[in-house]
Amino acid sequence: MKTKKKKLYAYVDESGQDTKGMLFIVSILIVENEKEIILQKLEQIEAESGKRNMKWNKARSEYRKEYAESLLKIKELKGSIFFEIFSDTKKYIELTSFATAKAILKKTDGEYKVTVFVDGFTRREIEIFSRGLRDLKIRTRKIRGIKKDENDAYIRLVDTVCGIVRDAQGGNEWAEKMVEKFAKKKIVTSL
């Protein structure tokens, strides 16, 4: 009997190119059947927290904190968000491919096809990213860049994880505690 291929969706963001290679963080959300439920809940907590559709670094601190705490209540996120921290490197696109591949392989244990959405990459960067995934034997259906005006709640979620992890790496006490809470609830996993 042939097993049915899972349809996965991966949303990818990165942070740290401004550090000139000192610190680089990649965050990946991987969803399957629960995609629409998660989207509704993310949009609801964006509205309720006051963060709305703003990226992490543009939102006011109290809105960011309320949004992050509310993420802990979305049980469908358990085991779906991953991040990896790199240092002393400028191989941003290659490392983004590498972290994305690791997250996909950690999330699935059988046959799958994944559609990948990457925030802020140019067409050329998408080509390099795609080649990296193919080289790592990741079975993709489609890989697409997300432009700023297409930004959606999934990309804002992985942007938030990048922001919190980056703040924690910088010694922000609240962010350090938030990363611990995410890990304890198994919402966010370090690769």
C-alpha positions in Angstrom: 0.0 0.0 0.0 1.4 3.4 -1.0 1.5 6.1 1.6 0.1 9.5 0.8 2.6 12.3 0.6 2.2 15.0 3.2 1.7 18.5 1.9 3.9 20.8 4.1 4.2 24.5 4.0 7.4 26.2 5.3 7.7 29.9 6.1 11.2 31.2 6.6 12.7 34.4 7.9 16.2 35.4 8.9 17.9 38.1 10.9 21.3 39.4 11.5 22.8 40.4 8.2 23.4 43.8 9.7 25.9 42.2 12.2 28.3 41.5 9.3 28.4 37.8 10.1 28.7 38.0 13.9 25.2 36.7 14.5 22.7 35.2 12.0 19.4 33.6 13.0 17.0 31.6 10.8 13.5 30.8 11.9 11.2 28.3 10.2 7.5 27.5 10.7 6.3 24.2 9.2 2.6 23.5 9.0 0.4 20.9 7.4 -3.4 20.4 7.9 -3.6 22.9 10.7 -2.6 25.8 8.4 -5.9 27.6 8.3 -6.6 27.2 12.0 -3.2 28.7 12.9 -3.7 31.6 10.5 -7.0 32.5 12.1 -5.5 32.4 15.6 -2.4 34.4 14.6 -4.5 37.1 13.0 -6.7 37.2 16.1 -3.8 37.6 18.5 -2.2 40.2 16.2 -5.4 42.3 16.5 -5.9 41.7 20.2 -2.3 42.4 21.2 -2.2 45.7 19.3 0.8 44.4 17.3 -1.4 44.1 14.2 0.4 43.4 11.0 3.7 45.1 12.0 7.0 43.3 11.8 8.8 42.6 15.2 11.1 45.6 15.2 8.4 48.1 14.2 5.9 47.2 16.9 5.8 48.8 20.3 7.4 46.8 23.1 4.2 46.1 25.1 2.4 44.9 21.9 5.3 42.6 21.1 5.2 41.1 24.6 1.5 40.6 24.5 1.7 38.9 21.1 4.5 36.6 22.1 2.8 35.5 25.3 -0.4 34.8 23.3 1.5 32.5 21.0 1.9 30.1 24.0 -1.9 29.5 23.9 -1.9 28.2 20.3 -1.7 24.5 20.8 -1.4 23.8 17.1 2.0 25.5 17.0 3.5 22.7 19.2 6.4 21.2 17.3 6.1 23.6 14.3 8.6 26.4 14.8 12.3 25.9 14.6 15.3 28.3 14.7 19.0 28.0 14.3 21.7 30.5 15.4 25.0 30.9 13.4 28.0 33.1 14.1 31.1 34.2 12.4 29.8 33.6 8.8 28.3 35.5 5.9 26.9 32.5 4.0 23.4 33.8 4.7 21.5 32.1 1.8 23.3 28.8 2.2 22.7 28.8 5.9 19.1 29.7 5.4 18.7 26.6 3.1 20.6 24.4 5.6 18.4 25.4 8.6 15.2 25.1 6.5 16.2 21.6 5.4 17.0 20.6 9.0 13.6 21.8 10.1 11.7 20.0 7.3 13.5 16.8 8.1 12.8 17.2 11.8 9.1 17.8 11.1 8.4 14.9 8.7 9.1 11.2 8.9 7.7 10.0 5.6 6.8 11.0 2.1 6.2 14.7 1.7 6.3 17.7 -0.7 6.9 21.1 0.7 6.0 24.6 -0.5 8.5 27.1 0.9 7.9 30.8 1.4 10.9 32.9 2.1 10.8 36.5 3.3 12.7 39.2 1.6 14.8 37.2 -0.9 15.5 38.5 -4.4 14.9 36.3 -7.4 18.6 35.4 -7.6 18.7 34.6 -3.9 15.7 32.3 -4.3 17.6 30.5 -7.0 20.6 29.9 -4.7 18.3 29.0 -1.8 16.4 26.5 -4.0 19.6 24.9 -5.3 20.7 24.5 -1.6 17.5 22.7 -0.7 17.8 20.4 -3.8 21.4 19.6 -2.9 20.2 18.6 0.6 17.6 16.3 -1.1 14.6 18.3 0.1 11.5 17.5 -2.0 9.9 20.8 -2.8 6.7 21.6 -4.7 7.3 25.3 -5.0 9.7 27.9 -3.5 8.5 31.5 -3.4 9.8 34.8 -2.1 7.5 37.0 -0.1 7.6 40.7 -0.9 7.0 43.3 1.8 3.5 44.1 0.5 2.6 40.4 0.6 3.7 39.9 4.1 1.4 37.6 6.0 0.8 36.4 9.6 3.0 33.3 9.1 6.0 35.4 8.0 5.3 37.8 10.8 5.4 34.9 13.2 8.8 33.7 12.1 10.0 37.3 12.1 8.9 37.4 15.8 10.8 34.3 16.6 13.9 35.7 15.0 13.5 39.0 16.9 13.0 37.3 20.3 15.9 34.9 19.8 18.1 37.8 18.6 17.1 39.9 21.7 17.8 36.9 23.9 21.3 36.5 22.4 21.8 40.2 23.1 21.1 39.6 26.8 17.5 40.9 27.0 16.1 39.2 30.1 12.5 39.2 28.9 13.5 37.6 25.6 15.6 35.0 27.4 12.6 34.0 29.5 10.4 34.0 26.4 12.7 31.6 24.6 12.6 29.3 27.7 8.8 29.4 27.8 8.6 28.6 24.1 11.0 25.6 24.6 9.1 24.4 27.6 5.8 24.4 25.7 7.6 22.8 22.7 6.4 25.6 20.5 9.9 26.6 19.4 12.7 24.2 18.9 16.4 25.0 18.5 18.0 23.0 15.7 
